[in-house]
Amino acid sequence: MTDFGVSEQTVNDAAESCARRLAKWFGGAEEAAAAMEADPIAMMEIALDDFMKAQRVLTLKVHMNTRPFARQCAELLQAGGKLPA
């Protein structure tokens, strides 16, 4: 196994995001779990690819729209720092 120097928390956050995407695509956690059992590698590759695309889009939005992003961060902090699900 290769060590990429990524924290376990980072891996867990990415896995959780991928799991939420699968649940959304398949209409629920049980359906997503069934799809994962049928072809776990394909499902995680698809979800991880979608996760990475979303991260790139977010990065571009932040880079191109710094003021709205700063405003959203301030609103988040005022709301107690809770991220939307």
QUIMOSUL-V190923 format. One record per residue. N is the residue number from 1. RES is the residue in three letters. SS is DSSP state (helix for helix, strand for strand, loop for the rest). PSI is psi in degrees with one decimal (999 if undefined). Layout:
N_RES_SS_PSI / N_RES_SS_PSI
This chain:
1_MET_loop_136.6 / 2_THR_loop_137.6 / 3_ASP_loop_113.8 / 4_PHE_loop_0.3 / 5_GLY_loop_25.2 / 6_VAL_loop_138.4 / 7_SER_loop_155.3 / 8_GLU_helix_-34.7 / 9_GLN_helix_-40.6 / 10_THR_helix_-43.8 / 11_VAL_helix_-43.3 / 12_ASN_helix_-40.3 / 13_ASP_helix_-43.0 / 14_ALA_helix_-42.2 / 15_ALA_helix_-40.2 / 16_GLU_helix_-41.5 / 17_SER_helix_-42.1 / 18_CYS_helix_-40.9 / 19_ALA_helix_-40.5 / 20_ARG_helix_-39.0 / 21_ARG_helix_-45.4 / 22_LEU_helix_-43.1 / 23_ALA_helix_-39.3 / 24_LYS_helix_-43.9 / 25_TRP_helix_-40.4 / 26_PHE_helix_-0.4 / 27_GLY_loop_12.0 / 28_GLY_loop_165.1 / 29_ALA_helix_-39.5 / 30_GLU_helix_-41.4 / 31_GLU_helix_-39.5 / 32_ALA_helix_-40.2 / 33_ALA_helix_-39.0 / 34_ALA_helix_-41.1 / 35_ALA_helix_-38.8 / 36_MET_helix_-39.8 / 37_GLU_helix_-35.2 / 38_ALA_helix_-43.3 / 39_ASP_loop_77.8 / 40_PRO_helix_-39.6 / 41_ILE_helix_-45.3 / 42_ALA_helix_-42.8 / 43_MET_helix_-43.5 / 44_MET_helix_-34.2 / 45_GLU_helix_-43.8 / 46_ILE_helix_-47.3 / 47_ALA_helix_-41.3 / 48_LEU_helix_-40.0 / 49_ASP_helix_-44.1 / 50_ASP_helix_-39.7 / 51_PHE_helix_-45.5 / 52_MET_helix_-38.5 / 53_LYS_helix_-42.7 / 54_ALA_helix_-38.3 / 55_GLN_helix_-40.7 / 56_ARG_helix_-43.3 / 57_VAL_helix_-45.0 / 58_LEU_helix_-43.9 / 59_THR_helix_-44.0 / 60_LEU_helix_-42.4 / 61_LYS_helix_-43.5 / 62_VAL_helix_-43.0 / 63_HIS_helix_-40.1 / 64_MET_helix_-21.0 / 65_ASN_loop_65.5 / 66_THR_helix_-37.4 / 67_ARG_helix_-49.0 / 68_PRO_helix_-35.9 / 69_PHE_helix_-43.4 / 70_ALA_helix_-39.2 / 71_ARG_helix_-43.1 / 72_GLN_helix_-39.7 / 73_CYS_helix_-43.4 / 74_ALA_helix_-41.9 / 75_GLU_helix_-40.2 / 76_LEU_helix_-44.6 / 77_LEU_helix_-37.8 / 78_GLN_helix_-28.9 / 79_ALA_loop_7.2 / 80_GLY_loop_7.9 / 81_GLY_loop_19.5 / 82_LYS_loop_127.3 / 83_LEU_loop_145.2 / 84_PRO_loop_150.5 / 85_ALA_loop_999
